[in-house]
Amino acid sequence: MFKRVRPANVSGRLRRIWFVGRVAGIRAATAAAICFAVPAVSSAIDGASPEPLLAYGARIVGDDARTRIVIDFDREPAFSIHYIANPERIVIDLPATAFGFPADDLGARGLFKDIRYGKMDEDSARIVLTTSKPAKMAVAKVQADEGGKGHRLVLDAEMTDKATVAGLVKAQSWSDPASAQTTSAIPQPAPAGSDFIIAVDAGHGGIDTGAIGVDTKTQEKDVTLAFAKALADRLNREPGIKAFLTRTDDSFLSLSERVQISRQAHASLFISLHADTLKQKDIRGSTVYTISDKASDKLAADLADRENLSDQIAGKETVAEPPEVADILLDLTRRETQAFSISLAQSVLTSFKDQVGTINNPHRHAGFRVLQAPDMPSILLELGFLSNKEDEKLLLDETWRQKIADLLTDAVKRYRTSMMANGG
């Protein structure tokens, strides 16, 4: 599809783009994509077809759970999205388009292991995204450039499962341009009257062992999974509450995958369980963390830095969350969610009072990537410190584990009752 051709009878603007591309050493795919628009331009001069769109810029950011592509056009593009299986691909169809950006600007990363684009025929072009795992478009929309330079196409892909992709392939209509387009980055809420869903996240896992016990050499990943299973079992005994585990065995999940799994399940709460170590062996007790751009103190900042390195330990690329499209409603959602997270943290500490030892100032905050969901109240609970012998004994004690599960269940029920009383 993307063979190289020599441009002929090119309009002044596209001739300059092609020349600059040649001088800059744009890879063959990009140079060819630019050239493919030429016949349409020639026809436009003859009055047969309109001048093709110009895609003059592109950006891609994200990770293996969520990846964003933004493409800048000189004017508003019409587009449609479809899905292909075996191998799994996402296809974006466009009108005739000249791709005038360096190929490296749209290099494969995140959810995409291969990205290709170019001319289909005289009147159309196509972008083909080959995915590294099942994925779907959560956002696909065009918006005007704030500087008046045209429009941008915003594509947010998120991981999903094979069944979902198979359903999209089966249900789509190639003749309906809007069949796969969505406009919101925030998952639709669960149906009214449904269960109160809680994501219980066992920190670390797989190659990421987490902290190591000072006395027994127990690995944090095993401690957190045992507590997560106990908590989920206890929560699921409550009517109207449904808890699930982000990981059910000793497997690695990236920080973004943990968040995305929980959002896709429409979780009303996200509770991430940890048991860290400190150089100060005498410090012990539980701590509840919520997210904040600025850390409450050095201990919180250092802990967030360590937890955020989880992806790198497993050889995953650590990148910032894909920047959301400027959206005042999304910003308001983040603020409201942060307030709910603080309310949940306070409810947990109320349950722990006189029952579980906590450190000084037990509610702290920092920039934990695993707490980044804009629409899901989230806390990170440090159950205790494996660097302290007394805490380590408790962390391995099944009776104490059940006590924590009971207290956290009471905290969740109190939080839920408060939210319902306030119309939440």
C-alpha positions in Angstrom: 0.0 0.0 0.0 2.8 2.4 0.9 5.2 2.2 -2.1 7.4 5.1 -2.9 6.5 7.4 -5.9 7.9 10.6 -7.3 5.7 13.7 -7.0 4.5 15.4 -10.1 2.3 18.4 -10.9 2.3 19.3 -7.2 0.7 22.4 -5.8 3.1 25.0 -4.3 2.2 24.1 -0.7 2.6 20.4 -1.1 5.8 20.8 -3.2 7.4 22.7 -0.3 6.3 20.0 2.2 7.7 17.2 0.1 11.0 19.0 -0.4 11.4 19.7 3.3 10.6 16.1 4.0 13.3 15.0 1.6 15.9 17.3 3.1 14.9 16.4 6.7 15.3 12.7 5.9 11.7 11.7 6.5 11.3 7.9 6.4 9.9 6.4 3.2 6.5 5.8 4.7 6.0 9.5 5.4 7.5 10.7 2.1 5.3 8.2 0.2 2.2 9.2 2.2 2.8 12.8 1.2 3.2 11.9 -2.4 0.1 9.8 -2.5 -2.0 13.0 -2.2 -0.6 14.4 -5.4 -3.2 12.9 -7.9 -6.0 14.3 -5.8 -4.3 17.7 -5.9 -3.9 17.5 -9.7 -7.6 16.6 -10.0 -8.5 19.5 -7.8 -6.7 21.8 -10.3 -8.8 20.2 -13.0 -11.9 20.8 -10.9 -12.7 17.1 -10.4 -11.8 16.7 -6.6 -11.2 18.9 -3.6 -7.7 19.5 -2.4 -6.6 16.9 0.1 -6.4 17.6 3.8 -3.0 18.3 5.2 -2.0 16.4 8.4 0.9 18.7 9.5 1.6 17.4 13.0 1.2 14.4 15.2 1.9 13.3 18.8 1.6 10.0 20.6 1.8 9.4 24.4 0.8 6.7 26.8 1.6 3.2 28.0 0.3 -0.3 27.8 -3.0 0.5 29.3 -4.0 3.8 27.6 -2.4 5.6 24.6 -3.3 8.9 23.0 -2.7 10.0 19.5 -3.3 13.6 18.4 -3.0 14.6 14.7 -3.2 18.2 13.5 -5.0 19.0 10.3 -5.2 22.2 8.3 -9.0 21.9 8.4 -11.7 19.8 9.9 -11.4 16.1 8.9 -14.3 13.7 8.6 -13.3 10.2 9.9 -14.6 6.8 10.8 -13.2 4.0 13.0 -13.4 0.3 12.6 -11.9 -2.8 14.1 -10.2 -5.8 12.4 -9.3 -9.1 14.1 -6.5 -11.6 13.5 -4.3 -9.6 14.0 -6.2 -7.0 16.0 -6.1 -3.6 14.4 -7.9 -0.3 14.7 -8.5 1.5 11.4 -9.1 5.2 11.0 -10.5 6.1 7.6 -10.1 9.7 6.3 -10.7 11.7 3.1 -7.8 12.3 0.8 -4.9 13.4 3.1 -1.3 14.5 2.7 0.7 13.4 5.7 3.3 16.1 6.2 4.8 15.3 9.6 8.0 13.3 10.3 7.3 9.5 10.6 9.0 9.5 14.1 6.3 11.8 15.4 3.9 8.9 15.1 6.1 6.0 16.0 4.6 2.9 17.5 4.5 2.9 21.3 2.1 2.1 24.2 -0.8 -0.1 23.0 0.4 0.0 19.4 3.2 -2.1 18.1 2.9 -0.9 14.5 1.4 2.3 13.0 1.0 2.8 9.2 -0.8 5.5 7.2 -1.2 6.5 3.5 -3.5 6.8 0.5 -6.2 4.2 -0.2 -7.5 5.7 -3.5 -7.9 9.1 -5.1 -10.4 10.2 -2.4 -9.4 8.5 0.8 -6.6 7.7 3.2 -6.2 5.4 6.1 -4.3 5.0 9.4 -3.9 1.4 10.6 -3.0 0.8 14.3 -1.8 -2.7 15.1 -2.3 -3.3 18.8 0.0 -5.2 21.2 -3.1 -6.4 23.2 -6.9 -6.1 22.8 -7.7 -2.4 22.7 -10.6 -0.1 21.8 -11.1 3.6 21.2 -12.5 5.3 24.3 -12.3 8.8 22.7 -12.4 9.7 19.1 -13.2 13.3 18.2 -12.2 16.4 16.3 -11.8 19.8 18.0 -10.8 23.2 16.7 -7.2 24.3 17.4 -7.1 27.0 20.0 -4.7 29.0 17.9 -6.9 28.9 14.9 -4.5 26.7 12.9 -7.2 24.2 11.9 -8.4 21.2 13.7 -7.0 18.2 15.6 -8.1 14.6 15.7 -7.9 13.2 19.2 -7.8 9.4 19.6 -7.6 7.8 23.1 -7.2 4.0 23.0 -7.5 1.9 26.1 -6.9 -1.8 26.8 -9.8 -4.2 26.9 -10.4 -7.9 26.4 -10.7 -10.1 23.3 -14.4 -10.6 23.8 -15.0 -6.9 23.7 -13.0 -6.5 20.5 -14.8 -9.5 18.9 -18.1 -7.8 19.8 -16.9 -4.5 18.2 -15.8 -6.3 15.0 -19.2 -8.2 14.8 -21.4 -5.2 15.6 -19.7 -2.5 13.4 -21.0 -1.2 10.1 -18.4 -0.2 7.6 -21.0 2.0 5.9 -21.8 3.9 9.0 -19.1 6.6 9.6 -20.1 7.1 13.2 -20.3 3.4 14.2 -17.3 3.4 16.5 -16.9 7.0 17.6 -17.2 8.1 21.2 -16.7 11.4 22.9 -16.0 11.0 26.6 -12.8 10.0 28.4 -14.9 9.1 31.5 -16.5 5.7 31.6 -20.3 5.6 31.7 -21.6 5.1 35.3 -23.0 1.8 36.3 -26.7 1.4 35.9 -28.9 2.8 38.7 -29.6 0.3 41.5 -26.5 -1.8 40.7 -24.0 -3.0 43.2 -21.5 -0.7 44.9 -18.3 -1.9 43.2 -14.9 -1.8 44.9 -11.6 -2.6 43.2 -9.1 -4.1 45.7 -5.6 -3.8 44.4 -2.8 -6.0 45.8 0.3 -3.9 45.3 3.3 -5.2 43.3 3.4 -8.8 41.9 5.3 -10.9 39.5 8.8 -9.6 38.9 8.1 -6.6 41.1 8.4 -8.2 44.6 8.1 -5.0 46.5 9.6 -4.7 50.0 11.2 -7.6 51.9 10.5 -8.5 55.5 13.4 -7.7 57.9 13.0 -10.9 59.8 11.2 -13.5 57.7 12.2 -12.1 54.3 8.6 -12.3 53.3 7.9 -10.4 50.0 5.5 -7.5 50.0 3.7 -8.9 46.9 2.6 -11.9 48.9 1.5 -9.9 51.9 -0.6 -7.6 49.8 -2.3 -10.4 47.9 -3.3 -12.2 51.1 -4.8 -9.0 52.5 -6.5 -8.2 49.2 -8.2 -11.6 49.1 -9.3 -11.4 52.7 -10.7 -7.9 52.1 -12.5 -8.8 48.9 -14.1 -11.9 50.6 -15.2 -9.8 53.5 -16.7 -7.1 51.4 -18.6 -9.5 49.2 -20.5 -10.8 52.3 -22.1 -7.4 52.5 -25.4 -6.9 50.6 -25.2 -4.4 47.7 -21.4 -4.5 47.7 -19.3 -6.3 45.1 -15.5 -6.4 45.4 -13.0 -7.7 42.9 -9.2 -8.1 42.7 -7.1 -6.3 40.2 -4.8 -9.3 40.3 -5.7 -12.7 41.6 -2.3 -14.3 41.5 1.5 -13.6 41.4 1.4 -11.7 38.2 2.7 -8.3 37.2 0.3 -5.4 36.3 1.5 -2.0 35.3 0.2 0.9 37.4 -1.9 2.1 34.5 -3.3 -1.4 33.9 -4.5 -1.5 37.6 -6.3 1.8 37.1 -7.8 0.9 33.8 -9.1 -2.5 34.9 -10.9 -0.8 37.8 -12.4 2.0 35.7 -13.7 -0.4 33.1 -15.4 -2.4 35.8 -17.1 0.9 36.9 -15.6 0.7 40.4 -16.9 3.2 42.8 -13.8 2.9 45.0 -10.2 1.8 44.5 -8.2 0.6 47.5 -4.5 -0.3 46.9 -2.8 -2.3 49.6 0.9 -2.0 50.4 3.5 -2.9 53.2 6.6 -0.8 52.6 10.0 -0.6 54.3 11.8 2.3 55.8 15.4 3.0 56.9 14.1 4.0 60.3 13.3 0.5 61.7 11.5 1.9 64.7 8.7 3.5 62.7 5.6 1.4 62.6 1.8 1.6 62.0 -0.6 2.1 59.2 -0.9 5.1 56.9 -3.6 6.2 54.4 -2.5 8.1 51.3 -4.5 10.1 48.8 -3.3 11.7 45.6 -2.0 15.3 45.3 0.3 17.2 43.0 2.3 18.3 46.0 3.5 15.8 48.6 2.4 16.4 52.2 5.9 15.6 53.5 9.2 13.9 52.6 8.1 10.5 53.7 5.1 10.6 51.4 7.1 12.0 48.5 9.8 9.3 48.9 7.1 6.5 49.1 5.4 7.8 46.0 8.7 7.9 44.1 9.4 4.3 45.0 5.9 3.0 44.2 5.9 4.9 40.9 9.1 2.9 39.9 7.1 -0.3 39.8 6.8 -0.2 36.0 10.5 0.3 35.5 11.4 -2.7 37.7 9.4 -4.9 35.2 11.0 -3.2 32.2 8.0 -1.1 31.4 8.4 2.4 30.0 7.3 4.9 32.7 5.5 7.8 31.1 3.1 10.5 32.3 -0.6 9.9 32.0 -1.8 10.8 28.6 -2.8 14.5 28.8 -6.6 14.9 28.7 -8.2 17.3 26.2 -8.8 20.6 28.0 -12.2 20.0 29.5 -13.6 22.0 32.4 -16.0 19.1 33.2 -13.2 16.7 33.5 -11.3 19.1 35.7 -14.3 19.4 38.0 -14.6 15.6 38.1 -11.0 15.3 39.3 -11.6 17.8 42.1 -14.8 16.1 43.2 -13.1 12.7 43.1 -10.2 14.0 45.2 -12.7 15.2 47.8 -14.3 11.8 47.9 -10.9 10.1 48.2 -10.2 12.3 51.3 -13.6 11.3 52.7 -12.8 7.6 52.3 -9.4 8.1 53.9 -11.0 9.7 56.9 -13.5 6.9 57.2 -10.7 4.4 57.2 -8.9 6.2 60.0 -12.1 6.5 62.0 -12.4 2.7 61.8 -8.8 2.2 62.8 -9.0 4.5 65.8 -8.1 2.7 69.0 -8.0 -0.6 67.0 -5.0 -0.3 64.7 -1.7 1.5 65.4 -1.0 4.3 62.9 2.0 6.6 62.3 2.0 10.3 63.2 -0.2 12.2 60.8 -1.7 9.0 59.4 -3.4 10.7 56.4 -0.8 11.9 53.9 -0.8 12.7 50.2 1.6 12.6 47.2 1.6 12.0 43.5 0.9 8.2 43.3 0.3 7.2 39.7 -1.9 4.3 40.8 -4.3 6.8 42.3 -4.6 8.9 39.2 -8.1 8.0 37.9 -10.0 11.2 37.4 -13.4 9.6 38.2 -12.8 7.0 40.8 -12.1 7.8 44.5 -8.9 6.1 45.4 -6.6 5.5 48.4 -3.3 3.7 49.0 -3.2 2.0 52.4 0.2 1.2 53.9 -0.8 -1.7 56.2 2.4 -1.5 58.1 6.2 -1.6 57.6 8.0 -4.9 56.8 11.1 -3.1 58.1 9.7 -3.2 61.6 9.7 -6.6 63.4 6.5 -6.0 65.3 4.7 -4.8 62.2 6.0 -7.8 60.2 4.6 -10.2 62.8 1.2 -8.5 62.5 1.3 -8.5 58.7 1.8 -12.3 58.7 -0.9 -13.0 61.3 -4.1 -14.3 59.8 -6.3 -13.1 62.8 -4.9 -9.5 62.4 -5.5 -9.8 58.7 -9.2 -10.6 59.3 -9.5 -7.7 61.8 -8.2 -5.3 59.2 -10.6 -6.6 56.6 -13.5 -6.1 59.1 -12.4 -2.6 59.9 -12.0 -1.6 56.3 -15.4 -3.1 55.5 -16.9 -0.9 58.2 -15.1 2.1 56.7 -16.5 1.4 53.2 -20.0 1.0 54.5 -19.7 4.3 56.4 -18.4 6.0 53.3 -21.2 4.5 51.2 -23.9 5.5 53.6 -22.5 9.1 53.7 -22.4 9.3 49.9 -26.0 8.0 49.5 -27.2 10.5 52.2 -25.7 13.3 50.1 -27.2 12.0 46.9 -23.9 10.4 45.6 
